[in-house]
């Protein structure tokens, strides 16, 4: 049975052993392509704020946002998260989510951890439904700069008010924060690198990053440009940190809208076969 397409669905998605909160915006999958939002390491469906509605209005696509297990109002997790949690989430959850909502043509749009998961899925699974990727502040390999920012987040959570802020959006803020933090800083993850997924991408990619991102350098974007075999566009935003959709919303939305419009023209083009 296909899940309800609604901003306020009556039941969560049942994926594997988890109940995942989700929300849908704009046209349903049988009427238009679907942008599937994969949130960052401390995010959830609600923390996309008004972006899903703005995305749908600007592109004419449907938009699906969901919270991974351990985030938002979804089922919690048992800690610690496995060190390869990004790969596991990509391989075990993304496809079943597309199945559950009946997605027929998808653009996977991820932010930070979510961008990495989107790239891993598209580079590892032959899923013809996935037509393109939008990657905001993706991570493909470990950087000292990013680790420093993650370690600083622990002080903000334990000594500042980050835990209070997170409790507004997450039923289990400790699971959300420590599940993310502890996996990243674990010494066993020092050589983490999933950049080989880029080598296998065969769909258009739009990569976005703020020039002042505390969690990663522009080397992450360069890695895409140097390794990819399919078309890639980039948007590097000045005076912007880790969250382009929040810090530079108009520029980010304009870039995404243009990318999706080009994608739609290509998909709808009539090809004459001699």
C-alpha positions in Angstrom: 0.0 0.0 0.0 1.3 3.5 -0.9 1.6 5.9 2.0 -0.6 9.0 2.2 0.6 12.0 0.3 -0.1 14.8 2.7 1.5 17.6 4.7 0.1 16.0 7.8 -0.2 12.3 7.2 -2.1 10.3 9.7 0.5 7.5 10.0 4.3 7.4 9.8 6.2 5.5 7.2 7.0 2.0 8.4 10.6 1.3 7.1 12.3 -1.8 8.4 11.7 -1.7 12.2 11.3 2.1 12.4 8.4 4.5 12.3 9.5 7.6 10.3 7.7 10.9 10.4 7.3 12.5 7.0 5.5 15.3 5.2 4.6 15.8 1.5 4.1 19.0 -0.5 2.9 19.9 -3.9 1.9 17.4 -6.6 1.9 13.7 -5.9 4.4 11.3 -7.5 2.0 10.3 -10.2 1.7 13.9 -11.4 5.2 15.2 -11.2 8.8 14.4 -10.2 9.5 14.3 -6.5 12.3 16.1 -4.7 13.3 13.8 -1.7 14.9 15.8 1.1 17.6 14.0 3.2 18.4 16.1 6.2 21.7 17.0 7.9 23.3 15.2 10.9 21.2 17.2 13.5 18.2 17.9 11.3 14.7 16.5 10.8 11.7 17.0 8.6 10.6 20.1 10.5 14.0 21.8 10.3 13.8 22.3 6.6 11.3 25.0 7.7 9.5 26.5 4.7 11.9 25.2 2.1 9.7 22.2 1.0 6.8 24.5 0.1 9.0 27.0 -1.6 10.8 24.3 -3.6 7.5 22.9 -4.8 6.1 26.3 -5.8 9.4 27.2 -7.6 9.9 23.9 -9.5 6.4 22.4 -9.9 7.8 19.2 -8.4 6.4 17.4 -5.4 8.6 17.4 -2.3 9.0 14.7 0.3 10.7 15.4 3.7 11.2 12.7 6.3 13.1 12.3 9.6 15.5 9.4 9.8 15.4 7.1 12.8 16.7 8.9 15.9 15.6 12.3 14.7 12.5 14.4 14.9 9.3 12.4 15.8 10.6 9.2 14.3 11.5 6.1 16.3 14.7 6.5 18.4 17.8 4.4 18.0 20.1 2.4 20.2 23.5 4.1 20.5 26.2 4.2 19.4 25.4 4.5 15.7 27.7 2.4 13.6 30.6 4.3 12.2 29.4 3.6 8.6 25.9 4.9 9.5 25.8 7.1 6.4 26.3 4.2 4.1 23.8 2.0 6.0 21.2 4.8 5.9 21.7 5.2 2.2 21.5 1.5 1.4 18.9 0.4 3.9 16.4 3.3 4.0 16.4 5.5 0.9 15.1 2.9 -1.5 12.3 1.7 0.8 11.2 5.3 1.5 10.9 5.8 -2.3 8.9 2.6 -2.5 6.6 3.5 0.4 5.5 6.8 -1.0 5.3 5.6 -4.6 8.0 7.8 -6.0 8.3 7.4 -9.8 10.9 10.1 -10.7 13.1 11.4 -8.0 15.6 14.2 -7.4 17.5 13.3 -4.2 18.4 16.6 -2.4 20.6 16.2 0.7 22.2 18.5 3.1 25.5 17.6 4.8 25.1 14.0 6.0 22.0 13.8 3.9 24.0 14.9 0.8 26.5 12.2 1.4 23.7 9.6 1.7 22.1 10.8 -1.5 25.4 10.4 -3.4 26.1 7.0 -1.8 22.7 5.7 -2.9 22.9 7.0 -6.4 26.4 5.8 -6.8 25.7 2.3 -5.4 22.2 1.3 -6.4 20.9 1.1 -10.0 17.6 2.9 -9.4 16.2 4.4 -12.6 13.8 6.4 -10.6 16.6 8.7 -9.4 17.2 11.2 -12.2 19.5 13.8 -10.5 21.2 14.9 -7.2 21.2 18.2 -5.4 24.1 18.1 -2.9 24.4 20.9 -0.3 27.6 20.9 1.8 28.3 17.2 1.1 31.0 15.2 2.9 33.1 12.6 1.1 36.2 12.4 3.3 37.3 13.4 6.7 38.6 17.0 7.2 40.2 18.4 10.4 38.2 21.6 10.0 34.9 19.6 10.2 36.0 17.6 13.2 36.9 20.7 15.1 33.4 22.1 14.4 31.8 18.9 15.5 33.8 18.8 18.7 32.8 22.4 19.4 29.2 21.3 19.1 29.6 19.0 22.1 30.4 22.0 24.3 27.4 23.8 22.9 25.2 20.8 23.6 26.4 20.1 27.1 27.2 23.6 28.4 25.1 25.8 26.2 21.5 25.8 25.0 21.8 23.6 22.0 20.2 20.7 23.8 17.2 22.9 24.6 16.8 24.0 21.0 17.1 20.4 19.8 14.5 19.2 22.3 11.9 21.4 20.4 12.3 19.3 17.3 13.5 15.9 18.5 11.8 13.4 20.8 15.2 12.1 21.8 17.7 14.9 21.4 20.5 12.8 23.0 20.1 10.1 20.3 20.1 12.8 17.6 23.2 14.6 18.9 25.4 11.9 20.3 24.5 9.4 17.6 26.0 12.0 15.1 28.8 13.4 17.2 30.2 10.2 18.6 30.4 8.5 15.2 32.2 11.4 13.6 34.9 11.8 16.3 35.5 8.1 16.9 39.2 7.3 16.2 38.1 4.4 14.2 36.6 6.8 11.7 39.8 8.8 11.1 40.2 7.5 7.6 36.6 7.6 6.6 36.2 8.2 2.9 33.3 7.4 0.6 34.4 9.5 -2.4 34.5 6.4 -4.7 30.7 6.7 -4.9 31.2 9.7 -7.1 33.0 7.5 -9.7 29.8 5.6 -10.3 27.3 8.5 -10.7 25.7 8.7 -14.1 23.1 11.4 -13.5 23.3 15.2 -13.3 24.5 16.7 -10.1 24.1 20.2 -8.7 26.5 20.9 -5.8 26.1 23.8 -3.4 28.4 25.0 -0.7 29.0 28.2 1.3 32.5 29.5 1.1 32.6 29.9 4.9 31.3 26.5 5.8 32.7 25.5 9.2 32.2 21.8 8.6 34.0 21.4 5.3 36.2 23.0 2.7 35.6 23.5 -1.0 37.8 20.5 -1.5 34.6 18.4 -1.1 33.1 20.1 -4.2 36.4 19.8 -6.1 36.3 16.1 -5.4 33.0 15.9 -7.3 34.3 17.9 -10.2 37.5 15.9 -10.5 35.9 12.4 -10.3 32.4 12.6 -11.8 31.6 11.4 -15.3 28.1 12.9 -15.6 27.2 16.6 -15.9 27.8 18.7 -12.8 26.9 22.3 -11.9 28.2 24.1 -8.8 27.0 27.1 -6.8 29.6 28.5 -4.3 28.0 31.2 -2.1 30.0 34.0 -0.6 29.3 35.0 3.0 27.6 31.7 3.6 28.3 28.9 6.1 27.0 25.3 6.3 23.3 25.9 5.5 22.9 27.7 2.2 19.1 27.1 2.2 18.8 29.1 5.4 21.6 31.6 5.1 21.2 32.4 1.4 17.7 31.1 0.7 16.9 33.2 -2.4 20.1 32.4 -4.2 19.9 28.7 -3.3 16.3 28.4 -4.4 17.0 30.2 -7.7 19.9 27.8 -8.4 17.8 24.7 -7.6 14.9 26.0 -9.6 17.0 26.6 -12.7 18.6 23.1 -12.3 15.3 21.4 -12.0 13.9 23.4 -15.0 16.8 22.2 -17.2 16.3 18.6 -15.9 12.6 18.8 -16.8 13.3 20.1 -20.3 15.7 17.3 -20.9 13.3 14.7 -19.6 10.4 16.1 -21.7 12.4 16.5 -24.9 11.0 14.6 -27.9 13.7 12.4 -29.4 13.3 11.4 -33.0 14.6 7.9 -33.8 15.5 7.4 -37.5 
